[in-house]
Amino acid sequence: MPALKAIFSQLLIFAATFFLVYVPVATVIGWYDYKKFAVPIDASLAARTSPWNRDIAKALMLIAEGRNTEAKEILKKWAEKL
């Protein structure tokens, strides 16, 4: 393409332009993916499917309600594995 050949007549100019455009665009896409797309969904699914996370969440709810003995019973099986 003659227009691109005129703009990028040297490989160094092409490489510098590529990195000046690619790095910020890739950073923004990666940040957006981390905040909005794959990472929050994966973390949420992992937390819901993990028995340890479910037991911790249930124990915290019981502790907040003042039902400490029930929370201890739930957490006892995890303390025995230590």
PEWOGI-V504049 format. One record per helix or strand. SS is the DSSP state (h for helix, s for strand). FROM is the first residue (numbers start at 1). TO is the last residue. If there is no record, write none. Layout:
ss/from/to
SS/FROM/TO
SS/FROM/TO
//
This chain:
ss/from/to
h/2/7
h/11/36
h/38/49
h/51/64
h/68/79
//
